Amino acid sequence: MAINEVLKALKGAFPTAQVVLPGTDAFTALNTSYLSKAQADLQPRAIFLPRDRDDVIKFIRVIGPYTLQGSVKFAVRGAGQQPALGCNNVDDGITVDLRNLTGILLKDNDATVSIGAGERWGEVYSKLQEKGLAVTGSRSGMGGIGGLALSGGLSFFSTREGFITDNVTNFEVVLASGEVINANANKNTDLFVSLRGGGNNFAIVTRYDMRTFKQGKFWGGAVFYFPNSFPSQVEAYVKELKDPEATNETHIMLGAGYSATFAQISEIMCMNQVYYTREVESPPILDPFVNMQPQLDHMRSVRMLDLVDAAKEQASQGSSTSRVSYINTTVKADVPTLMAAYETYVNALGPLKAIEGLTTSFTLQAYPKSLLAMTESAGGNSLGIDPLEGPLMSILLLSFWQNKEDDDKIHSTFKSVIEAVDQDAATRGTAVSYKYMNYAAPFQDPINSYGKESKAKLQATSKKYDPEGLFQKGVSGGWKLLG
Ligand SMILES: Cc1cc2nc3c(=O)[nH]c(=O)nc-3n(C[C@H](O)[C@H](O)[C@H](O)COP(=O)(O)OP(=O)(O)OC[C@H]3O[C@@H](n4cnc5c(N)ncnc54)[C@H](O)[C@@H]3O)c2cc1C
């Protein structure tokens, strides 16, 4: 079988420790180190650990011919924090785990930071913070760079600094041919724009260069409260987004959800995560989002933070001991649409509450006009969002649970909720096609959601840089361009 030949070739080409085989402790540790424990349902025939870019080149050259014959699949993994099953792991194939491609280097007089593809945001923040700098990256220090730098992404600073992907100034990649090229505003610009939203469709990225900016402490944290206040929170959020004078220093997420832990206090608990990204204590603009009553005072964490603290606090909400799913949609920032979406979500929860270990949430995160407007000056991306449609709202349904038997119930319930939300928004004239790849369920189609024009450009980029379709045929996980 071709996979056996690939394994033999990899074992011949690399030291034993880099080709980790099932049945070893090292394999078990790696294959169970994803955010969602469901990824470990997939059993690769080997996990390959490149030490550097040259190893990635060698790997692509070894596996390429077998993959192009259609018989051997591989997966590319950053930090493994995206839960969509199979987007970063593969059954019966080879998983390339980039964790050892480390390195964080300031350059261009500290205007840019070069980040190895195996880094996590927390490491990047620690290094930059020593110099009073930051980048726009995941709110969770545990998150890997690739999942967000290749898909869009919101950060603490995105109202002011734009999408995470729009802040990547250069991608160093290994193409299907094994050639290393850089994609930026001057070189291979079609690939540069395509990678900003195109996921794992074109190459293995080995390094990201990102724009840095000065950043001091900032104000923010979480507030827990009860659902009778949620409608007024949604109203305040939309009002703020639509205010032509709105500051670009706020970052607000409104969440409501169910967890057995809180069920004795309230069936639904709400949580706002709010930030004002300058060193200003209790900024009045955040008052509506932190002062609602009643609230759980003992859980309130709003305070002066630095980026490292803030990213640690968010990372503590991640778990690798549960099965995890994300599903999302986008609508216009419209109160009746958002409230209808919330009601649809809450009404669907009843039959799920008995599921062991269930924690689920409905989270609203804005794409403010200021963020959407920055894409063009940053050189463009492939998300296909018309900035004139803004402000927009991302609706994310996030779930954690324990057992595989409950997968179908969770997936089908939340698929129906998202479909109903989209249908309702369509009747109100507030529907938006865009689905965020990083929050997409495996059965969603973010690439199609970018629109025909953007998809056609992505396909043209694939034909140019990967003419034989290695990343289309070989990398089965993620969202492909040819469907
Ligand atoms: C507590 C918590 C907080 C979070 N905060 C945020 C947030 O602030 N903003 C936000 O937008 N999301 C956030 N997320 C979502 C999370 O960060 C992501 O799901 C993200 O995708 C993780 O990136 P990763 O590199 O670990 O991805 P992985 O799971 O390793 O990979 C994701 C996808 O990218 C591809 N990929 C990764 N690296 C490469 C590469 N080098 N070359 C080619 N393809 C590659 C993979 O093949 C895969 O398809 C959060 C999640 C949690 C649990």
The ligand as a Tripos MOL2 file, in Angstrom:
@<TRIPOS>MOLECULE
LIG
   53    58     1     0     0
SMALL
NO_CHARGES

@<TRIPOS>ATOM
      1 C1        -10.0880   30.0900   24.5890 C.3       1 LIG1
      2 C2        -10.0880   30.3690   23.1190 C.ar      1 LIG1
      3 C3         -9.9300   31.6750   22.6750 C.ar      1 LIG1
      4 C4         -9.9170   31.9570   21.3020 C.ar      1 LIG1
      5 N1         -9.7540   33.2420   20.8820 N.ar      1 LIG1
      6 C5         -9.8590   33.5360   19.5660 C.ar      1 LIG1
      7 C6         -9.7260   34.8830   19.1240 C.ar      1 LIG1
      8 O1         -9.4310   35.7740   19.8900 O.2       1 LIG1
      9 N2         -9.9280   35.1730   17.8390 N.ar      1 LIG1
     10 C7        -10.2500   34.2020   16.9510 C.ar      1 LIG1
     11 O2        -10.4840   34.5460   15.7780 O.2       1 LIG1
     12 N3        -10.3000   32.8870   17.3240 N.ar      1 LIG1
     13 C8        -10.1200   32.5530   18.6040 C.ar      1 LIG1
     14 N4        -10.1790   31.2490   19.0140 N.ar      1 LIG1
     15 C9        -10.2050   30.2220   18.0470 C.3       1 LIG1
     16 C10        -8.8100   29.5140   17.8800 C.3       1 LIG1
     17 O3         -7.7580   30.3450   18.1980 O.3       1 LIG1
     18 C11        -8.6490   28.8980   16.5920 C.3       1 LIG1
     19 O4         -9.5980   27.9350   16.3470 O.3       1 LIG1
     20 C12        -7.4190   28.8540   15.7190 C.3       1 LIG1
     21 O5         -7.7630   28.2640   14.5130 O.3       1 LIG1
     22 C13        -6.3030   28.0980   16.2960 C.3       1 LIG1
     23 O6         -5.1640   28.1570   15.4520 O.3       1 LIG1
     24 P1         -4.1610   26.9290   15.3320 P.3       1 LIG1
     25 O7         -2.9530   27.4020   14.6420 O.co2     1 LIG1
     26 O8         -4.0440   26.2440   16.6340 O.co2     1 LIG1
     27 O9         -4.9300   26.0500   14.3140 O.3       1 LIG1
     28 P2         -4.8560   24.5270   13.9330 P.3       1 LIG1
     29 O10        -6.0160   23.9000   14.5880 O.co2     1 LIG1
     30 O11        -3.5390   23.9210   14.1290 O.co2     1 LIG1
     31 O12        -5.1130   24.6780   12.3690 O.3       1 LIG1
     32 C14        -6.2660   25.3280   11.8900 C.3       1 LIG1
     33 C15        -6.2830   25.2620   10.3670 C.3       1 LIG1
     34 O13        -5.2180   26.0240    9.8150 O.3       1 LIG1
     35 C16        -4.3580   25.2050    9.0260 C.3       1 LIG1
     36 N5         -2.9810   25.5940    9.3150 N.ar      1 LIG1
     37 C17        -2.4610   25.8900   10.5320 C.ar      1 LIG1
     38 N6         -1.1680   26.2270   10.4070 N.ar      1 LIG1
     39 C18        -0.8700   26.1370    9.0820 C.ar      1 LIG1
     40 C19         0.3130   26.3530    8.3240 C.ar      1 LIG1
     41 N7          1.4380   26.7460    8.9110 N.pl3     1 LIG1
     42 N8          0.2680   26.1660    6.9910 N.ar      1 LIG1
     43 C20        -0.8820   25.7860    6.3720 C.ar      1 LIG1
     44 N9         -2.0280   25.5540    7.0420 N.ar      1 LIG1
     45 C21        -2.0210   25.7250    8.3770 C.ar      1 LIG1
     46 C22        -4.6350   23.7840    9.4550 C.3       1 LIG1
     47 O14        -4.4010   22.8600    8.4140 O.3       1 LIG1
     48 C23        -6.1080   23.8500    9.8430 C.3       1 LIG1
     49 O15        -6.9440   23.6460    8.7410 O.3       1 LIG1
     50 C24       -10.1270   30.9240   20.3680 C.ar      1 LIG1
     51 C25       -10.2670   29.6090   20.8340 C.ar      1 LIG1
     52 C26       -10.2470   29.3240   22.1890 C.ar      1 LIG1
     53 C27       -10.4070   27.9060   22.6460 C.3       1 LIG1
@<TRIPOS>BOND
     1     1     2 1
     2     2     3 ar
     3     2    52 ar
     4     3     4 ar
     5     4     5 ar
     6     4    50 ar
     7     5     6 ar
     8     6     7 ar
     9     6    13 1
    10     7     8 2
    11     7     9 ar
    12     9    10 ar
    13    10    11 2
    14    10    12 ar
    15    12    13 ar
    16    13    14 ar
    17    14    15 1
    18    14    50 ar
    19    15    16 1
    20    16    17 1
    21    16    18 1
    22    18    19 1
    23    18    20 1
    24    20    21 1
    25    20    22 1
    26    22    23 1
    27    23    24 1
    28    24    25 2
    29    24    26 1
    30    24    27 1
    31    27    28 1
    32    28    29 2
    33    28    30 1
    34    28    31 1
    35    31    32 1
    36    32    33 1
    37    33    34 1
    38    33    48 1
    39    34    35 1
    40    35    36 1
    41    35    46 1
    42    36    37 ar
    43    36    45 ar
    44    37    38 ar
    45    38    39 ar
    46    39    40 ar
    47    39    45 ar
    48    40    41 1
    49    40    42 ar
    50    42    43 ar
    51    43    44 ar
    52    44    45 ar
    53    46    47 1
    54    46    48 1
    55    48    49 1
    56    50    51 ar
    57    51    52 ar
    58    52    53 1
@<TRIPOS>SUBSTRUCTURE
     1 LIG1         1 GROUP 0 **** ****
